Each structure stands twice: as C-alpha cells, then as structure tokens.
C-alpha cells in the first residue's frame, strides 16, 4: 500500500469496527471512496490484492458465504415470526384499553 493516508485511515476505521462504532461494510465503503478519489491509490497495482485481504479480515461473514455456508445462517432469525397464531386470550387485555 503506497498511500500513507489510506493506511492511516484504514487503521483508524478498523479501530472503530473493533469497537463496534462502525459497520464493517461502511468501512469498506469509505475505503472504496478514498481509492476512487486518490491518484496514488489509483496507480497502485498491488492495492486490489491488499484490499481483498482487508475485506476478508474485516467482513468475516463473506468467508462463510465463500465456504458454502447457507445464506440463512448468516442472519439472526426473527424473534417474532409472523406466521405464529395469536394465543393471548381477551382476558389479558386491560379494561380501559390502556397498556
């Protein structure tokens, strides 16, 4: 990586990702935006390989998708599925309609 500014930014953004104050996808979006605007980055032929390594490190769910893990395993299931019938009896309802 020839661009010192990108290197500094990636380190800073990665700290935010580890502290969970920035989403990994957002970090990579910032990286992509910087690369598009920076002349040094556009002329760095090794940068795409380095960015792919960073992307694999920061976004581990992509590793699971590449390894054949089903897409539904990547997401948390709904807590309240819509297909469950309502089992609350009318007696549980407040008399005045207030909660």
N, C-alpha and C positions, 0 to 999 in steps of 0.2 A: 504494500500500500504506500504509494508515493505522497499522497496528500496528507500533510500533518494535521490539517484542520479536520478532515474526515476521521482520522484516527482518534483525535481528541473528542470529537462529537460521539463517536461510537462508544468509547469508554464511558462518557457521561451518560448517554442514553441507556447503556447496558446496566449501569448502576440503578437507574430508575426502574428498569424492568425487574431487576432482582428485588428491589424494594416494593414492587407491585404498585408503583405510582404511574407506570406507563405500560400499555399493552405491547407485547412483542410485535404484533403486526403494525402498530403505529410506529414503532422504532424503525422497522424495515421500510416503511413508507417515507420516513424522514431521510433515511439513507438513500433511497432511490431518488428522492427530490434533490438531495445535495449532489449526487452523481450527475444528474441531468444538467445542473447549473454550473458545475465546476469544470473548468478547462483541464485542470491537472487530472481529475478523475476520468474524464472522457478519453484522455490519451494514455491511460494506464492499462496496458494489455493484460496484466495479471489480476486486475481488480475483480472481474467477474468470478473467478475461481475463489478468491478470498471472500467475496460477499456471499457466495453459496455456502462456504464453511460457517460464516457468521449466522446466516439464515438457519442452517441446520442446528446450530448450537442454541440460538435464541428461541426458535419455534419447534420444540420437540414433537408436537403433535403431527408435524409433517413427516417425521421419521416413522411414526406409527402408520400413517397412510401409505408410505412407500413400502413398508414391510408387510403389507397385506392386511393390516388390522381393519376391520369393518368400520365404515364412517360413523355408524350409530354409536360405536364405543367411544368416540371422541367427545361426545356431548353428554351432559348430565340429563337423565330422564326427567320428564315433567313431574313435579311434586303432586299436582292435582290434575290427573288426566281427565279430559273432557268426557270420556265415554263411561265414567262411573256414575251409577244412578245416585240420586239424592236420597239418603237414608234418614235424614233428620225428620222427626215427627213434628207435626204442627204444634204440639205442646211445648216444644223447646223455644218457640217464638215468644218474644216479650209481648205483653198485653197491650202496651201503648204504642208499639211499633218502633220504639227507640232501641238502639243497640246498647 
